[in-house]
Amino acid sequence: MTDKAVAMLILSLLILVLAAACVLAVRGVRADVAAEEPLIVPEALFAPESLEGVLCAQLMDGEITRRQYLRSMAGIAARDEERHPLTVPGYDD
């Protein structure tokens, strides 16, 4: 090998080592920042958006019993049936 080829090889290896060191340093800084700042998730993100969701949350929290939940869901189903009855196309009574 010539002197120029050896010099190019050394410079190429040096650049690779420096690039790897920079990548590892940035990863370490990002990991430190992520570890220091806890993830803040707003409670509103998990808030129920429907009556069924509210009832489910109350059941899971122990605010209502299973029987109360079933009774409420039956009432919701009856109300929905009255307001928006389901009809099957092509089926005549």
Contacts in CASP RR format, 6 or more apart in sequence:
PFRMAT RR
TARGET T0000
AUTHOR 0000-0000-0000
METHOD contacts of the structure
MODEL  1
MTDKAVAMLILSLLILVLAAACVLAVRGVRADVAAEEPLIVPEALFAPES
LEGVLCAQLMDGEITRRQYLRSMAGIAARDEERHPLTVPGYDD
1 9 0 8 1.000
48 54 0 8 1.000
48 56 0 8 1.000
48 57 0 8 1.000
51 76 0 8 1.000
52 73 0 8 1.000
52 76 0 8 1.000
55 64 0 8 1.000
55 69 0 8 1.000
55 72 0 8 1.000
55 73 0 8 1.000
55 76 0 8 1.000
56 69 0 8 1.000
58 64 0 8 1.000
58 69 0 8 1.000
59 65 0 8 1.000
59 66 0 8 1.000
59 69 0 8 1.000
64 72 0 8 1.000
END
